[in-house]
Amino acid sequence: MFDPITLLLNADPLILSALREDITSEDVSTNCVLPEKTTGQADLLCKQDGVICGLPIFARVFHLLDPETIVTFDVNESDRVSSGQHLASVTGDMRVILSGERTALNYLQHMSGIATRTRSAAELLEGTGIKLLDTRKTTPNNRLFEKYAVRIGCGHNHRYNLSDGVMLKDNHISAAGGVKAAVEAARTYAPFVRKIEVETENTDMVREAVEAGADIIMLDNMDREAMQEAIRIIDGKAEIEISGNVTEDRIRQIADLDVDYISSGSLTHSAPILDISLKNLHPLD
């Protein structure tokens, strides 16, 4: 779902919803100053160093408003960009450019911010064999764009939604009556092709998860000593994921551990935007 083509195939309803949110009846400001179609051009300018992401979505906003709008990019998706760099030109009906500007920039800035943050974190794991994962801590109705941005930033996607895989978290375990009961219930209900992941908070839960035959064991909010003990207990019997308050500083501290995955909700829920502007709108002769 997260290559540019399939992204666009699934994005239109979400983009149209965002446009409807911003234009409930008309763009009053634009219609005041431009009562008739006037062809013009604007420049997309980068104001901050980072990783660019969301170019197909940026262009699609304008194309949905007017298919004749032309967006010409000077950069490619996932490129590193720098402050002051010219990224693209948007040519078309100036009313369309004005009306779509904010929605297009909101997507581009947010997605580029996530890609930038992810790239920075992923670089800390280069050479370790550990995969950096996102989580479901995403903005409602923006998960498609945010998880795509993680991929562009060289991260990996955990399950896309609740239908994607079995993850038995603390409340599932409590509801089932324990780790063993939860895993047994999952084995009985879930299709055999599904892996079963269990979230653990201490080494006792880790032992239970190993004995129950969990495929993936998450070490959630454990200190380094507890994680080292958990890795010894698991002893290759399951894949291992570390999660819980994973910042770049914490990644530096745990990147030497023998685990398969490190997941971080902050990639999507705490990434600041990348500062990008659409400027210099002017009519063409």
CORDA-V134303 format. One record per pair of residues at least 12 apart in sequence whose ideal C-beta (glycine too) atoms are under 10 Angstrom apart, sorted by sequence separation. I is the first residue (numbers start at 1). J is the second residue. D is the distance in whole Angstrom. If there is no record, write none. Layout:
<<I;J;D> <I;J;D>>
This chain:
<<59;71;4> <74;86;6> <75;87;5> <134;146;8> <135;147;10> <138;150;10> <147;159;10> <186;198;9> <197;209;9> <198;210;9> <205;217;9> <206;218;10> <219;231;8> <230;242;9> <242;254;6> <250;262;9> <58;71;7> <59;72;9> <74;87;6> <75;88;8> <119;132;10> <134;147;6> <147;160;7> <169;182;9> <172;185;9> <183;196;6> <196;209;9> <205;218;10> <206;219;7> <217;230;7> <227;240;9> <242;255;10> <251;264;8> <44;58;8> <59;73;8> <73;87;7> <74;88;6> <90;104;8> <118;132;7> <147;161;10> <168;182;5> <172;186;9> <182;196;9> <183;197;10> <198;212;7> <200;214;9> <205;219;10> <217;231;10> <250;264;9> <56;71;10> <58;73;9> <73;88;5> <74;89;8> <134;149;9> <135;150;10> <168;183;7> <183;198;6> <198;213;10> <199;214;10> <205;220;9> <219;234;9> <227;242;7> <242;257;7> <55;71;8> <72;88;6> <73;89;8> <118;134;8> <134;150;4> <144;160;9> <166;182;10> <182;198;7> <196;212;9> <198;214;4> <203;219;9> <206;222;9> <217;233;9> <246;262;6> <248;264;9> <250;266;10> <56;73;10> <71;88;6> <72;89;5> <133;150;8> <134;151;9> <143;160;7> <166;183;9> <168;185;9> <196;213;8> <197;214;7> <198;215;9> <199;216;10> <200;217;6> <201;218;9> <202;219;9> <217;234;6> <240;257;8> <242;259;5> <246;263;7> <247;264;8> <55;73;6> <71;89;7> <72;90;8> <132;150;8> <143;161;7> <168;186;6> <196;214;6> <197;215;7> <198;216;7> <199;217;8> <200;218;6> <201;219;9> <202;220;9> <240;258;8> <241;259;7> <242;260;9> <243;261;8> <246;264;4> <248;266;9> <70;89;8> <71;90;5> <72;91;7> <134;153;10> <166;185;10> <167;186;10> <179;198;6> <195;214;9> <196;215;5> <197;216;4> <198;217;6> <199;218;5> <200;219;6> <201;220;5> <202;221;10> <203;222;8> <240;259;4> <241;260;7> <242;261;7> <243;262;7> <244;263;9> <245;264;9> <246;265;8> <247;266;7> <55;75;8> <70;90;7> <71;91;8> <88;108;10> <114;134;9> <166;186;5> <179;199;9> <195;215;4> <196;216;7> <197;217;7> <198;218;7> <199;219;9> <200;220;6> <201;221;7> <202;222;7> <206;226;9> <210;230;9> <214;234;9> <217;237;9> <218;238;10> <222;242;8> <239;259;8> <240;260;5> <241;261;4> <242;262;5> <243;263;4> <244;264;9> <245;265;9> <246;266;7> <52;73;9> <55;76;8> <56;77;7> <69;90;7> <70;91;4> <71;92;9> <87;108;9> <132;153;9> <134;155;6> <166;187;9> <179;200;8> <194;215;9> <195;216;6> <196;217;10> <197;218;6> <199;220;5> <201;222;7> <206;227;10> <209;230;9> <217;238;5> <218;239;10> <219;240;7> <220;241;9> <221;242;10> <222;243;9> <239;260;4> <240;261;7> <241;262;7> <242;263;7> <243;264;8> <244;265;9> <245;266;8> <246;267;9> <55;77;5> <69;91;7> <70;92;6> <132;154;8> <133;155;7> <134;156;8> <135;157;10> <136;158;7> <138;160;10> <198;220;10> <199;221;10> <200;222;8> <203;225;10> <211;233;10> <215;237;10> <216;238;6> <217;239;7> <218;240;8> <219;241;7> <220;242;8> <221;243;8> <222;244;7> <236;258;9> <238;260;9> <239;261;7> <240;262;10> <241;263;6> <242;264;9> <243;265;8> <52;75;6> <54;77;8> <55;78;9> <68;91;9> <69;92;4> <132;155;5> <133;156;5> <134;157;6> <135;158;6> <136;159;7> <138;161;10> <166;189;9> <203;226;6> <206;229;8> <207;230;9> <210;233;6> <214;237;9> <215;238;6> <216;239;5> <217;240;6> <218;241;4> <219;242;5> <220;243;5> <221;244;3> <247;270;9> <52;76;8> <53;77;6> <55;79;9> <68;92;6> <69;93;7> <114;138;10> <131;155;8> <132;156;6> <133;157;7> <134;158;6> <135;159;9> <136;160;8> <166;190;5> <202;226;7> <203;227;9> <206;230;4> <209;233;9> <210;234;6> <213;237;8> <214;238;5> <215;239;7> <216;240;7> <217;241;7> <218;242;8> <219;243;7> <220;244;5> <221;245;6> <234;258;10> <52;77;7> <53;78;7> <67;92;10> <68;93;7> <87;112;10> <131;156;5> <133;158;4> <134;159;10> <136;161;7> <165;190;9> <166;191;9> <173;198;8> <179;204;9> <183;208;8> <187;212;9> <201;226;9> <205;230;9> <206;231;9> <209;234;8> <210;235;8> <213;238;8> <214;239;9> <216;241;6> <218;243;5> <219;244;8> <220;245;10> <221;246;10> <234;259;9> <51;77;9> <52;78;7> <53;79;9> <66;92;6> <71;97;10> <131;157;10> <133;159;9> <134;160;10> <136;162;8> <172;198;9> <173;199;8> <179;205;6> <182;208;9> <183;209;7> <186;212;9> <187;213;8> <200;226;10> <203;229;5> <206;232;10> <207;233;6> <211;237;9> <212;238;10> <218;244;9> <224;250;10> <228;254;10> <231;257;7> <232;258;10> <44;71;8> <51;78;6> <52;79;5> <65;92;9> <66;93;6> <69;96;6> <131;158;10> <172;199;8> <173;200;9> <178;205;9> <179;206;9> <181;208;10> <182;209;9> <187;214;10> <202;229;10> <203;230;6> <206;233;5> <207;234;9> <210;237;5> <227;254;7> <230;257;10> <231;258;6> <44;72;10> <51;79;7> <52;80;8> <62;90;6> <65;93;8> <68;96;9> <69;97;7> <114;142;10> <122;150;9> <126;154;9> <136;164;9> <166;194;5> <167;195;9> <168;196;7> <169;197;9> <171;199;10> <173;201;10> <179;207;9> <180;208;6> <183;211;9> <184;212;7> <186;214;9> <202;230;9> <206;234;7> <209;237;9> <210;238;6> <231;259;7> <37;66;9> <39;68;9> <41;70;9> <44;73;8> <46;75;8> <50;79;10> <51;80;6> <52;81;5> <58;87;9> <59;88;8> <62;91;10> <63;92;9> <66;95;9> <110;139;8> <121;150;10> <125;154;9> <165;194;6> <166;195;7> <167;196;8> <168;197;7> <169;198;9> <170;199;6> <179;208;4> <180;209;9> <183;212;4> <184;213;9> <186;215;10> <203;232;9> <204;233;10> <209;238;7> <224;253;7> <228;257;7> <230;259;9> <44;74;9> <50;80;7> <51;81;7> <58;88;8> <62;92;7> <65;95;9> <66;96;4> <123;153;10> <125;155;9> <164;194;9> <165;195;7> <166;196;5> <167;197;5> <168;198;5> <169;199;5> <170;200;9> <178;208;7> <179;209;5> <182;212;8> <183;213;7> <200;230;7> <203;233;6> <224;254;7> <227;257;6> <228;258;9> <41;72;10> <43;74;10> <44;75;9> <49;80;8> <50;81;6> <59;90;8> <62;93;9> <65;96;5> <66;97;9> <69;100;8> <81;112;8> <111;142;9> <114;145;8> <115;146;10> <118;149;7> <119;150;10> <122;153;7> <123;154;8> <136;167;9> <165;196;8> <166;197;7> <167;198;8> <168;199;7> <170;201;7> <179;210;10> <180;211;7> <181;212;9> <183;214;6> <227;258;10> <49;81;7> <50;82;8> <55;87;8> <58;90;9> <64;96;10> <65;97;9> <110;142;8> <114;146;6> <117;149;9> <118;150;5> <121;153;8> <122;154;4> <165;197;7> <166;198;9> <167;199;7> <168;200;10> <173;205;8> <179;211;8> <180;212;5> <182;214;9> <183;215;9> <206;238;9> <222;254;10> <224;256;10> <227;259;8> <48;81;8> <49;82;5> <50;83;9> <52;85;9> <55;88;8> <63;96;9> <66;99;9> <71;104;9> <113;146;10> <114;147;9> <115;148;9> <116;149;9> <117;150;9> <118;151;8> <119;152;8> <120;153;8> <121;154;9> <122;155;5> <179;212;6> <180;213;9> <200;233;10> <224;257;8> <47;81;10> <48;82;8> <49;83;6> <62;96;6> <65;99;6> <66;100;9> <77;111;10> <111;145;6> <114;148;9> <115;149;5> <118;152;8> <119;153;4> <120;154;10> <121;155;7> <122;156;9> <178;212;9> <180;214;10> <200;234;10> <206;240;9> <46;81;5> <47;82;10> <48;83;5> <49;84;10> <52;87;7> <61;96;10> <62;97;7> <65;100;5> <81;116;9> <107;142;9> <110;145;7> <111;146;7> <114;149;4> <115;150;8> <118;153;3> <119;154;6> <170;205;9> <173;208;9> <179;214;8> <219;254;10> <46;82;7> <47;83;6> <48;84;10> <49;85;9> <52;88;10> <64;100;8> <80;116;9> <106;142;10> <110;146;8> <113;149;8> <114;150;6> <115;151;9> <116;152;10> <117;153;7> <118;154;6> <119;155;8> <159;195;10> <173;209;9> <46;83;6> <47;84;8> <48;85;10> <62;99;9> <63;100;9> <78;115;7> <108;145;10> <111;148;7> <112;149;7> <114;151;10> <115;152;5> <116;153;7> <118;155;4> <45;83;9> <46;84;7> <47;85;9> <61;99;10> <62;100;5> <65;103;9> <77;115;9> <107;145;6> <111;149;4> <114;152;8> <115;153;4> <117;155;9> <118;156;10> <159;197;9> <179;217;10> <219;257;9> <18;57;10> <45;84;7> <46;85;4> <61;100;5> <62;101;9> <64;103;10> <65;104;9> <80;119;8> <110;149;8> <111;150;10> <114;153;6> <115;154;8> <158;197;9> <45;85;7> <46;86;8> <60;100;10> <61;101;9> <112;152;9> <113;153;10> <115;155;9> <198;238;8> <219;259;8> <44;85;10> <45;86;6> <46;87;5> <61;102;9> <62;103;9> <78;119;9> <111;152;8> <112;153;9> <114;155;9> <168;209;9> <197;238;9> <15;57;7> <19;61;7> <23;65;9> <44;86;7> <45;87;7> <46;88;10> <58;100;9> <61;103;5> <62;104;6> <107;149;10> <111;153;9> <196;238;9> <197;239;8> <199;241;9> <217;259;10> <14;57;9> <18;61;8> <43;86;6> <44;87;4> <45;88;9> <61;104;4> <195;238;10> <201;244;9> <217;260;10> <218;261;9> <219;262;10> <220;263;10> <16;60;10> <43;87;8> <44;88;4> <60;104;8> <61;105;9> <168;212;10> <195;239;8> <197;241;7> <199;243;8> <216;260;8> <11;56;8> <15;60;6> <16;61;10> <19;64;7> <43;88;8> <44;89;7> <58;103;9> <59;104;8> <61;106;9> <199;244;9> <216;261;8> <218;263;8> <11;57;6> <15;61;6> <19;65;7> <42;88;9> <43;89;6> <44;90;7> <57;103;10> <58;104;5> <61;107;7> <168;214;8> <7;54;9> <42;89;7> <43;90;8> <57;104;8> <58;105;8> <60;107;9> <61;108;9> <8;56;6> <12;60;7> <15;63;10> <16;64;6> <41;89;6> <42;90;5> <58;106;10> <166;214;10> <7;56;6> <8;57;8> <11;60;7> <15;64;6> <16;65;10> <41;90;7> <42;91;8> <57;106;10> <58;107;6> <59;108;10> <166;215;9> <167;216;8> <169;218;9> <7;57;7> <11;61;10> <15;65;10> <40;90;9> <41;91;5> <42;92;9> <54;104;9> <57;107;5> <58;108;4> <165;215;10> <166;216;9> <168;218;9> <170;220;8> <4;55;8> <5;56;9> <8;59;9> <12;63;10> <40;91;7> <41;92;8> <54;105;10> <56;107;10> <57;108;7> <58;109;10> <165;216;9> <167;218;8> <169;220;9> <4;56;5> <8;60;6> <12;64;7> <39;91;7> <40;92;8> <42;94;8> <54;106;10> <55;107;10> <4;57;9> <7;60;9> <11;64;10> <39;92;7> <40;93;8> <41;94;9> <54;107;5> <55;108;7> <57;110;10> <58;111;9> <38;92;10> <39;93;7> <40;94;4> <53;107;10> <54;108;4> <57;111;7> <58;112;10> <8;63;10> <37;92;9> <38;93;7> <39;94;7> <40;95;9> <42;97;5> <53;108;8> <54;109;8> <56;111;10> <37;93;5> <38;94;5> <40;96;10> <41;97;8> <42;98;9> <52;108;8> <53;109;10> <54;110;8> <55;111;9> <36;93;10> <37;94;8> <38;95;7> <40;97;7> <44;101;10> <53;110;9> <54;111;3> <55;112;9> <37;95;7> <39;97;10> <40;98;9> <53;111;4> <54;112;6> <34;93;9> <36;95;9> <37;96;9> <42;101;8> <50;109;10> <52;111;9> <53;112;5> <54;113;10> <34;94;6> <35;95;9> <44;104;9> <51;111;10> <52;112;5> <53;113;8> <54;114;9> <33;94;9> <34;95;5> <44;105;9> <48;109;9> <51;112;6> <53;114;7> <54;115;8> <33;95;9> <34;96;10> <47;109;10> <50;112;6> <51;113;9> <53;115;4> <34;97;10> <50;113;7> <51;114;9> <52;115;7> <53;116;8> <30;94;8> <31;95;7> <34;98;7> <44;108;8> <48;112;9> <51;115;4> <52;116;9> <197;261;10> <30;95;5> <33;98;9> <34;99;10> <48;113;9> <50;115;8> <51;116;5> <53;118;9> <30;96;9> <46;112;9> <50;116;4> <51;117;9> <53;119;9> <30;97;9> <31;98;10> <49;116;8> <50;117;9> <51;118;8> <27;95;7> <30;98;4> <31;99;9> <48;116;9> <51;119;5> <27;96;10> <29;98;8> <30;99;6> <50;119;8> <51;120;9> <29;99;9> <50;120;9> <27;98;7> <30;101;10> <77;148;10> <78;149;10> <27;99;4> <4;77;7> <26;99;9> <27;100;9> <78;151;9> <79;152;10> <27;101;10> <78;152;5> <167;241;10> <77;152;6> <78;153;8> <23;99;6> <78;154;8> <22;99;8> <23;100;9> <22;100;9> <22;101;10> <23;102;10> <19;99;8> <22;102;6> <23;103;9> <19;100;7> <22;103;6> <21;103;8> <19;102;10> <20;103;10> <158;241;8> <18;102;10> <19;103;6> <22;106;9> <15;100;10> <18;103;5> <19;104;10> <158;243;9> <18;104;10> <57;144;10> <15;103;7> <18;106;7> <57;145;6> <15;104;9> <18;107;8> <54;145;7> <57;148;9> <15;107;8> <53;145;9> <56;148;9> <57;149;10> <14;107;9> <54;148;8> <53;148;8> <54;149;7> <11;107;9> <53;149;5> <53;150;9> <55;152;10> <51;149;9> <53;151;9> <54;152;8> <53;152;4> <52;152;8> <53;153;7> <51;152;7> <51;153;6> <50;153;10> <51;154;9> <158;261;8> <156;261;8> <158;263;6> <158;264;10> <155;262;10> <156;263;9> <158;265;10> <133;241;7> <135;243;8> <155;263;10> <133;242;10> <155;264;8> <130;240;10> <131;241;9> <133;243;8> <130;241;10> <135;246;9> <130;242;9> <155;267;6> <133;246;9> <155;268;10> <132;246;9> <150;264;10> <153;267;8> <150;267;6> <149;267;9> <150;268;7> <153;271;9> <132;251;8> <149;268;8> <147;267;9> <130;251;9> <146;267;8> <147;268;8> <150;271;9> <146;268;5> <149;271;8> <18;141;8> <128;251;10> <145;268;10> <146;269;9> <17;141;7> <18;142;9> <124;248;6> <130;254;9> <121;246;8> <123;248;10> <124;249;10> <130;255;7> <143;268;8> <146;271;9> <121;247;9> <124;250;10> <125;251;7> <128;254;10> <130;256;10> <137;263;10> <142;268;9> <14;141;6> <121;248;6> <124;251;5> <125;252;10> <128;255;5> <130;257;8> <133;260;10> <137;264;9> <138;265;9> <13;141;10> <14;142;8> <120;248;7> <123;251;10> <124;252;6> <127;255;9> <128;256;8> <130;258;9> <131;259;10> <133;261;5> <135;263;6> <137;265;4> <14;143;9> <122;251;9> <125;254;10> <126;255;9> <128;257;9> <129;258;9> <130;259;6> <131;260;7> <132;261;8> <133;262;7> <134;263;7> <135;264;7> <136;265;8> <137;266;8> <138;267;10> <139;268;7> <14;144;7> <15;145;9> <121;251;6> <125;255;6> <128;258;10> <129;259;9> <130;260;7> <131;261;5> <132;262;6> <133;263;4> <134;264;7> <135;265;4> <137;267;9> <138;268;5> <139;269;8> <14;145;8> <117;248;9> <120;251;10> <121;252;10> <124;255;6> <128;259;9> <129;260;8> <130;261;7> <131;262;8> <132;263;8> <133;264;7> <134;265;8> <135;266;9> <137;268;6> <138;269;7> <130;262;6> <131;263;9> <132;264;7> <133;265;10> <134;266;10> <135;267;8> <136;268;9> <137;269;5> <11;144;6> <134;267;5> <135;268;7> <137;270;9> <10;144;6> <11;145;7> <128;262;9> <133;267;9> <134;268;6> <135;269;8> <10;145;10> <132;267;8> <134;269;10> <125;261;10> <7;144;7> <11;148;9> <125;262;7> <6;144;10> <7;145;8> <10;148;10> <124;262;9> <7;147;10> <122;262;10> <7;148;5> <121;262;9> <2;144;8> <6;148;9> <1;144;7> <2;145;10> <121;264;7> <4;148;8> <7;151;10> <2;147;6> <3;148;8> <7;152;10> <121;266;8> <122;267;9> <1;147;8> <2;148;5> <118;264;9> <121;267;7> <1;148;8> <2;149;9> <117;264;9> <120;267;10> <2;150;8> <3;151;8> <4;152;9> <118;266;10> <2;151;5> <117;266;7> <118;267;5> <1;151;10> <2;152;8> <117;267;6> <118;268;9> <121;271;10> <117;268;9> <120;271;10> <115;267;9> <114;267;6> <117;270;8> <118;271;8> <114;268;6> <117;271;4> <2;157;7> <113;268;10> <114;269;10> <116;271;7> <117;272;8> <1;157;9> <114;270;10> <115;271;8> <116;272;9> <113;270;10> <114;271;4> <116;273;9> <117;274;9> <2;160;9> <110;268;10> <113;271;4> <114;272;10> <116;274;6> <1;160;7> <112;271;9> <113;272;5> <114;273;9> <115;274;8> <111;271;9> <113;273;4> <114;274;9> <110;271;8> <112;273;7> <113;274;5> <110;272;9> <111;273;9> <112;274;4> <113;275;9> <109;272;9> <110;273;6> <111;274;9> <112;275;9> <113;276;10> <109;273;4> <110;274;8> <112;276;7> <108;273;9> <109;274;6> <108;274;8> <109;275;7> <106;273;8> <109;276;5> <105;273;9> <108;276;6> <109;277;9> <105;275;10> <108;278;9> <105;276;6> <104;276;10> <105;277;7> <105;278;6> <104;278;7> <101;277;9> <102;278;9> <101;278;5> <100;278;9> <98;278;9> <101;281;9> <97;278;8> <98;281;7> <97;281;6> <94;281;6> <88;276;10> <90;278;7> <94;282;9> <87;276;7> <94;283;7> <87;277;10> <88;278;9> <94;284;9> <85;276;10> <87;278;10> <89;280;10> <90;281;9> <83;275;8> <92;284;10> <81;274;8> <86;279;10> <91;284;7> <81;276;9> <58;276;9> <54;274;10> <58;278;9> <53;274;8> <50;272;10> <52;274;8> <54;276;10> <50;273;9> <51;274;8> <48;272;9> <50;274;4> <52;276;8> <48;273;9> <49;274;9> <50;275;8> <48;274;6> <49;275;10> <50;276;9> <47;274;8> <48;275;4> <46;274;8> <47;275;4> <48;276;8> <46;275;8> <47;276;6> <45;275;10> <46;276;6> <47;277;6> <45;276;7> <46;277;8> <44;276;7> <45;277;5> <47;279;10> <44;277;8> <45;278;8> <43;277;9> <44;278;6> <45;279;5> <42;277;10> <43;278;7> <44;279;8> <45;280;8> <42;278;5> <43;279;5> <44;280;10> <42;279;7> <43;280;5> <42;280;6> <43;281;8> <41;280;8> <42;281;4> <43;282;9> <40;280;10> <41;281;7> <42;282;8> <40;281;6> <41;282;6> <40;282;6> <41;283;8> <40;283;5> <41;284;6> <39;283;7> <40;284;6> <38;283;5> <39;284;5> <38;284;9> <39;285;9> <34;283;10>>
